[in-house]
Structures are given as structure tokens and as C-alpha cells.
Amino acid sequence: MDLIQVRNDVALLDQEVSAKIADFERQVKAIKEQEDELKKSILEEMESKGIIKVETDDLSITYVAGTDREKFNTRDFRKDNPDLYDSYISMIPVKSSIRIKVK
């Protein structure tokens, strides 16, 4: 079975495969939202109770306090110093991948 067919220079993904991937992506999104909510609740409770670490048979959760982080403004530096910026840039290979969005 071909997953992708080309007709009149248009690539068509098998409908069954498309539906399965869309369903998987929806499930992953829903689970991720549930996970994020649970993590938020755990964080809030750890903060309110002053707990730094919680351990179970399955998990070890460590509270990490918020902090300020330095961030270099690459865009402005490039705009103000294009020659200097270019001398520090190096190209690195990036592995190919696919991106899927659920409509």
C-alpha cells in the first residue's frame, strides 16, 4: 500500500492513514493539556506548602524556583553589527522531519 499517491502533480495521503494520524495528534494534545494542568496544580501546591521535593515509586518531582535569565538579542545585534555577526555564525546540519497539524 502506498501511503502517498501523486495525481496531477498533487500529493494525496491515504485517507485512513490521515484519519489515524489526526486522531493520534488530537489524543496527544488532549493528554498534554491534562498533564500541563496536573503539573500546574502540583507546582502551585509545592509552592504554597514550601515543598522542594516529592518522591514516589514512579516519580521524583523537584521544585525549581523561578529566576531571571540573560537573553542575547540576536536580531538587534545582527541589525547593528552585520559583519561581526556573520563572522560568528556557523552552519550545522539539521535532520529532516515532518510537521503535522491537526485541523
Secondary structure as GFF3:
##gff-version 3
##sequence-region A 1 103
A	DSSP	beta_strand	4	7	.	.	.	ID=ss1
A	DSSP	beta_strand	10	13	.	.	.	ID=ss2
A	DSSP	alpha_helix	15	49	.	.	.	ID=ss3
A	DSSP	beta_strand	53	55	.	.	.	ID=ss4
A	DSSP	beta_strand	60	62	.	.	.	ID=ss5
A	DSSP	alpha_helix	74	80	.	.	.	ID=ss6
A	DSSP	alpha_helix	82	87	.	.	.	ID=ss7
###
